[in-house]
Amino acid sequence: MNWENPSEFFAMGGHGLYVWASFGLLTLFILIEVLVVRKRRKDLIHRLKRLTQARAKMVEKE
Amino acid sequence: MTSKQNEKKSNSWLKFSSTRNFYPLAGKMTPWFMGLAIALMLVGLYMTFFVVPPDYQQGNSYRIMYIHVPAAWMSMLIYLLMALYAGIYFVLNVKLADMMAGGLAVTGAIFTVIALWTGSMWGKPTWGAWWVWDARLTSELLLLFLYLGYISLRAAIDDPNRAAKASGLLALVGVVNVPIIYFSVTWWNTLHQGASITTNKTSMATEMFVTLLVMVFAFWMYTIAIVLMRVRNEIIERERDTSWLVEELGKEK
């Protein structure tokens, strides 16, 4: 085991800032990327639904 | 069955190059790749912090390597793949190939930023500098600009076919930068250290090598999953006027 206690783990032998800034940005970017792609899917499907409904209405009128 | 469907059946090897067949297949594969990515990432992070010992010279800052190296590899491999798909688009004129290229670009750019950022975070305690204009770092920065140029070019052109051609050309021209990045540490005398892993021997202990490998696979699985998700979005966007898509979306709900 590398660490005696949690504070030793977070300190990373004095290099905590560099290590956590690296792993932190990776985590942040991956989370944002997944959320953005999922949000886009939702928006696209929502838009398509409204488009289909609008078309159905137009057909009804005709 | 219509004649169009018959035609599709006859050339089965091209089957998944049509968006219609690709869309549901990609949807089925995505959760598996994402699941694998999460599992591998957790194992990789555990090994990074709790299994591998600190470096005898650099202490604990070298643990950044376990994300820096995979991110840097991915940044180059994704670019090669993007250029390959751009090439396929030009030769076979398959729009799915262009969608794949476009879907890869954002993830490639993200991994490039991560490679540069983690390199900076590792460089400061190791070299005493956040950044140096050395061949490896400069060519990796150029890679980021190539990705950003590619992404903005696609976004700037409304017509999908013209966007595909213009951005595809940029992707193909920019590919010369990838071998420059890769061989920069051997071609020039740089501050950046040489390759940790080469084909004939490994300058690493087995557990370190395995940890790095797990992380590389985690990044690969993640890339496949997120790119499939993004390409599916692109298909919804571009095929919104087709009835098969409405049917497909109805099935998914």
Contacts between the chains, C-beta under 8 A, distances in Angstrom:
chain1	res1	chain2	res2	distance
A	1	B	50	6.7
A	2	B	49	7.0
A	2	B	50	6.2
A	2	B	53	6.8
A	2	B	54	6.8
A	3	B	50	7.8
A	9	B	49	7.2
A	12	B	59	7.9
A	12	B	60	4.2
A	12	B	61	7.2
A	12	B	63	7.4
A	13	B	54	6.6
A	13	B	59	4.4
A	13	B	60	4.3
A	13	B	61	7.9
A	14	B	59	7.4
A	15	B	59	6.2
A	15	B	60	5.2
A	15	B	61	3.9
A	15	B	125	5.3
A	18	B	61	5.4
A	18	B	64	6.6
A	18	B	121	4.3
A	18	B	122	6.7
A	18	B	124	6.2
A	18	B	125	5.5
A	19	B	60	6.3
A	19	B	61	6.3
A	19	B	63	5.8
A	19	B	64	6.0
A	19	B	121	7.5
A	21	B	117	7.8
A	21	B	121	5.2
A	22	B	64	4.6
A	22	B	67	6.2
A	22	B	68	7.2
A	22	B	117	6.9
A	22	B	118	4.3
A	22	B	121	4.5
A	22	B	122	7.2
A	23	B	45	7.7
A	23	B	64	7.9
A	23	B	67	6.5
A	25	B	114	6.4
A	25	B	117	5.4
A	25	B	118	7.5
A	26	B	67	5.4
A	26	B	71	7.4
A	26	B	114	5.5
A	26	B	118	7.4
A	29	B	110	5.3
A	29	B	113	7.3
A	29	B	114	6.3
A	30	B	222	6.9
A	33	B	106	7.4
A	33	B	107	7.1
A	33	B	110	6.1
A	33	B	226	6.1
A	34	B	226	6.7
A	37	B	226	6.3
A	37	B	229	4.9
A	37	B	230	5.5
A	37	B	233	6.6
A	38	B	229	7.5
A	40	B	233	5.1
A	41	B	229	7.3
A	41	B	232	7.2
A	41	B	233	5.3
A	41	B	236	7.2
A	44	B	233	6.0
A	44	B	236	4.5
A	44	B	237	5.9
A	44	B	240	7.9
A	45	B	236	6.8
A	45	B	249	6.2
A	47	B	240	7.9
A	48	B	236	6.6
A	48	B	240	5.4
A	48	B	245	7.6
A	48	B	246	7.3
A	48	B	249	7.0
A	51	B	240	6.7
A	52	B	246	6.1
